[in-house]
Amino acid sequence: MGEARSRFPSCWTWARCQDNGVSDPEREKRWAELFDQLDLNKDGRIDVNELRTGLTPWGIVRSEVDE
């Protein structure tokens, strides 16, 4: 986990949804890959436009993103 954490700004917090606090390297790797795919301009943030654009190929339409 130390390696993945160093890739991100120190001001970020790590979201943990439905877990017991135990680190899962494979899960964290998948989240990092998803983030990299959605961060289209590679600025370390995902704005709503990047989210809309990134989720469109998965069949998620704008109205669903807006919700």
FIRO-312974 format. One record per residue: chain; residue number from 1; x, y, z of N, C-alpha, C, CB in turn. Coordinates in nm, 4 decimals. Glycine has a CB too. Layout:
REM FIRO-312974
  vexmar  martor       n_x       n_y       n_z      ca_x      ca_y      ca_z       c_x       c_y       c_z      cb_x      cb_y      cb_z
       A     NUM         X         Y         Z         X         Y         Z         X         Y         Z         X         Y         Z
...
***
This chain:
REM FIRO-312974
  vexmar  martor       n_x       n_y       n_z      ca_x      ca_y      ca_z       c_x       c_y       c_z      cb_x      cb_y      cb_z
       A       1    0.0824   -0.1182    0.0000    0.0000    0.0000    0.0000    0.0870    0.1248    0.0000   -0.0938   -0.0003    0.1198
       A       2    0.2051    0.1207    0.0585    0.2916    0.2359    0.0633    0.3258    0.2894   -0.0741    0.4159    0.2022    0.1362
       A       3    0.3474    0.2008   -0.1699    0.3817    0.2454   -0.3044    0.2657    0.3205   -0.3691    0.4218    0.1263   -0.3908
       A       4    0.1449    0.2680   -0.3582    0.0286    0.3323   -0.4196    0.0030    0.4676   -0.3544   -0.0965    0.2423   -0.4077
       A       5    0.0197    0.4757   -0.2247   -0.0073    0.5988   -0.1531    0.0860    0.7105   -0.1986    0.0062    0.5766   -0.0035
       A       6    0.2085    0.6763   -0.2329    0.3043    0.7777   -0.2735    0.2713    0.8380   -0.4097    0.4427    0.7188   -0.2761
       A       7    0.1850    0.7759   -0.4869    0.1472    0.8246   -0.6185    0.0491    0.9408   -0.6104    0.0873    0.7125   -0.7000
       A       8   -0.0168    0.9571   -0.4969   -0.1231    1.0535   -0.4846   -0.0831    1.1665   -0.3903   -0.2499    0.9859   -0.4360
       A       9   -0.1418    1.2840   -0.4097   -0.1111    1.3967   -0.3201   -0.1409    1.3617   -0.1750   -0.1911    1.5211   -0.3610
       A      10   -0.0585    1.4114   -0.0848   -0.0746    1.3780    0.0565   -0.2019    1.4355    0.1170    0.0442    1.4271    0.1342
       A      11   -0.2627    1.5341    0.0488   -0.3845    1.5946    0.1034   -0.5081    1.5081    0.0803   -0.4062    1.7315    0.0419
       A      12   -0.4947    1.4037   -0.0002   -0.6090    1.3167   -0.0268   -0.6381    1.2299    0.0934   -0.5838    1.2295   -0.1500
       A      13   -0.7641    1.1987    0.1092   -0.8019    1.0991    0.2078   -0.8368    0.9725    0.1322   -0.9212    1.1478    0.2970
       A      14   -0.8242    0.8624    0.1979   -0.8541    0.7342    0.1338   -0.9954    0.6929    0.1711   -0.7514    0.6245    0.1755
       A      15   -1.0806    0.6821    0.0708   -1.2190    0.6404    0.0946   -1.2217    0.4896    0.1157   -1.3119    0.6817   -0.0242
       A      16   -1.2956    0.4503    0.2115   -1.3091    0.3075    0.2376   -1.4581    0.2774    0.2516   -1.2292    0.2641    0.3664
       A      17   -1.5112    0.2108    0.1538   -1.6527    0.1775    0.1527   -1.6685    0.0284    0.1766   -1.7189    0.2194    0.0192
       A      18   -1.7479   -0.0045    0.2723   -1.7840   -0.1426    0.3010   -1.6623   -0.2333    0.3162   -1.8731   -0.1954    0.1920
       A      19   -1.5654   -0.1873    0.3914   -1.4547   -0.2763    0.4213   -1.4304   -0.2749    0.5711   -1.3272   -0.2352    0.3437
       A      20   -1.3429   -0.3600    0.6137   -1.3155   -0.3711    0.7567   -1.1836   -0.3056    0.7945   -1.3144   -0.5166    0.7986
       A      21   -1.1316   -0.2187    0.7091   -1.0072   -0.1502    0.7370   -0.8836   -0.2282    0.6976   -1.0003   -0.1178    0.8802
       A      22   -0.9022   -0.3509    0.6473   -0.7893   -0.4333    0.6050   -0.7511   -0.3962    0.4629   -0.8232   -0.5842    0.6152
       A      23   -0.6243   -0.3744    0.4406   -0.5752   -0.3369    0.3087   -0.5834   -0.4560    0.2134   -0.4307   -0.2848    0.3176
       A      24   -0.6324   -0.4305    0.0940   -0.6387   -0.5316   -0.0115   -0.5636   -0.4747   -0.1313   -0.7883   -0.5692   -0.0487
       A      25   -0.4394   -0.5142   -0.1517   -0.3585   -0.4568   -0.2591   -0.4218   -0.4679   -0.3973   -0.2250   -0.5230   -0.2614
       A      26   -0.4880   -0.5785   -0.4256   -0.5505   -0.5951   -0.5577   -0.6660   -0.4972   -0.5756   -0.6008   -0.7399   -0.5763
       A      27   -0.7453   -0.4794   -0.4713   -0.8572   -0.3849   -0.4770   -0.8054   -0.2421   -0.4945   -0.9439   -0.3952   -0.3491
       A      28   -0.7034   -0.2063   -0.4197   -0.6469   -0.0725   -0.4316   -0.5857   -0.0499   -0.5696   -0.5419   -0.0499   -0.3236
       A      29   -0.5285   -0.1540   -0.6267   -0.4730   -0.1442   -0.7620   -0.5849   -0.1163   -0.8626   -0.3973   -0.2745   -0.8000
       A      30   -0.6981   -0.1856   -0.8482   -0.8116   -0.1633   -0.9394   -0.8655   -0.0215   -0.9266   -0.9239   -0.2643   -0.9115
       A      31   -0.8757    0.0298   -0.8024   -0.9229    0.1673   -0.7812   -0.8266    0.2660   -0.8452   -0.9384    0.1977   -0.6302
       A      32   -0.6966    0.2431   -0.8297   -0.5959    0.3324   -0.8895   -0.6062    0.3299   -1.0417   -0.4532    0.2916   -0.8450
       A      33   -0.6282    0.2119   -1.0998   -0.6423    0.2010   -1.2455   -0.7673    0.2738   -1.2935   -0.6476    0.0532   -1.2883
       A      34   -0.8777    0.2590   -1.2195   -1.0009    0.3286   -1.2556   -0.9793    0.4795   -1.2479   -1.1176    0.2855   -1.1632
       A      35   -0.9144    0.5250   -1.1417   -0.8870    0.6671   -1.1283   -0.8043    0.7166   -1.2470   -0.8140    0.6957   -0.9960
       A      36   -0.7008    0.6423   -1.2829   -0.6164    0.6812   -1.3956   -0.6962    0.6896   -1.5256   -0.5012    0.5824   -1.4116
       A      37   -0.7922    0.5992   -1.5434   -0.8756    0.6012   -1.6643   -0.9677    0.7229   -1.6654   -0.9590    0.4723   -1.6743
       A      38   -1.0208    0.7599   -1.5503   -1.1169    0.8695   -1.5441   -1.0506    1.0070   -1.5390   -1.2055    0.8522   -1.4240
       A      39   -0.9288    1.0151   -1.4893   -0.8568    1.1426   -1.4809   -0.7969    1.1717   -1.6185   -0.7446    1.1386   -1.3695
       A      40   -0.8807    1.2175   -1.7093   -0.8431    1.2316   -1.8498   -0.7329    1.3342   -1.8732   -0.9633    1.2692   -1.9304
       A      41   -0.7305    1.4427   -1.7977   -0.6275    1.5445   -1.8175   -0.5086    1.5262   -1.7232   -0.6873    1.6826   -1.7983
       A      42   -0.5104    1.4183   -1.6455   -0.3996    1.3790   -1.5573   -0.3577    1.4889   -1.4599   -0.2807    1.3387   -1.6405
       A      43   -0.4578    1.5583   -1.4028   -0.4272    1.6635   -1.3058   -0.4438    1.6160   -1.1612   -0.5162    1.7841   -1.3305
       A      44   -0.4723    1.4878   -1.1416   -0.4881    1.4341   -1.0071   -0.6266    1.4508   -0.9496   -0.3910    1.4978   -0.9169
       A      45   -0.7201    1.4957   -1.0321   -0.8599    1.5148   -0.9899   -0.9517    1.4641   -1.0999   -0.8898    1.6652   -0.9580
       A      46   -1.0716    1.4262   -1.0608   -1.1735    1.3854   -1.1577   -1.2878    1.4842   -1.1437   -1.2220    1.2359   -1.1346
       A      47   -1.3073    1.5664   -1.2470   -1.4198    1.6602   -1.2422   -1.5413    1.5948   -1.3080   -1.3840    1.7953   -1.3131
       A      48   -1.6539    1.6630   -1.3004   -1.7785    1.6038   -1.3491   -1.7731    1.5766   -1.4996   -1.8965    1.6958   -1.3169
       A      49   -1.7040    1.6620   -1.5749   -1.6938    1.6384   -1.7190   -1.6120    1.5135   -1.7492   -1.6316    1.7594   -1.7884
       A      50   -1.5026    1.4938   -1.6767   -1.4228    1.3725   -1.6953   -1.5033    1.2498   -1.6547   -1.2918    1.3800   -1.6139
       A      51   -1.5819    1.2635   -1.5497   -1.6642    1.1520   -1.5040   -1.7673    1.1152   -1.6101   -1.7338    1.1868   -1.3714
       A      52   -1.8351    1.2158   -1.6643   -1.9339    1.1896   -1.7694   -1.8683    1.1229   -1.8897   -2.0030    1.3203   -1.8124
       A      53   -1.7558    1.1789   -1.9354   -1.6872    1.1254   -2.0528   -1.6358    0.9841   -2.0259   -1.5709    1.2174   -2.0936
       A      54   -1.5780    0.9635   -1.9093   -1.5201    0.8337   -1.8774   -1.6211    0.7234   -1.8574   -1.4380    0.8452   -1.7563
       A      55   -1.7402    0.7579   -1.8117   -1.8420    0.6557   -1.7859   -1.9315    0.6275   -1.9067   -1.9276    0.6979   -1.6693
       A      56   -1.9282    0.7142   -2.0057   -2.0116    0.6948   -2.1250   -1.9869    0.5602   -2.1931   -1.9864    0.8069   -2.2242
       A      57   -1.8608    0.5173   -2.2117   -1.8390    0.3867   -2.2774   -1.8996    0.2698   -2.2007   -1.6907    0.3623   -2.2953
       A      58   -1.9268    0.2883   -2.0727   -1.9873    0.1822   -1.9929   -2.1394    0.1853   -1.9995   -1.9420    0.1933   -1.8488
       A      59   -2.1944    0.2795   -2.0777   -2.3390    0.2887   -2.0916   -2.4061    0.3692   -1.9825   -2.3972    0.1530   -2.0943
       A      60   -2.3280    0.4448   -1.9049   -2.3836    0.5290   -1.8003   -2.4044    0.6679   -1.8614   -2.2894    0.5343   -1.6731
       A      61   -2.5298    0.7115   -1.8655   -2.5634    0.8360   -1.9339   -2.5576    0.9546   -1.8385   -2.7020    0.8263   -1.9968
       A      62   -2.5571    1.0740   -1.8961   -2.5402    1.1978   -1.8196   -2.6378    1.2093   -1.7034   -2.5565    1.3169   -1.9105
       A      63   -2.7631    1.1784   -1.7250   -2.8614    1.1934   -1.6174   -2.8267    1.1054   -1.4979   -3.0016    1.1592   -1.6682
       A      64   -2.7699    0.9888   -1.5220   -2.7304    0.9014   -1.4131   -2.6088    0.9579   -1.3394   -2.7005    0.7610   -1.4660
       A      65   -2.5158    1.0203   -1.4128   -2.3990    1.0807   -1.3508   -2.4405    1.1997   -1.2667   -2.2968    1.1229   -1.4568
       A      66   -2.5331    1.2805   -1.3198   -2.5791    1.3992   -1.2481   -2.6412    1.3619   -1.1135   -2.6804    1.4766   -1.3330
       A      67   -2.7107    1.2489   -1.1096   -2.7719    1.2040   -0.9847   -2.6657    1.1699   -0.8840   -2.8625    1.0836   -1.0081
***
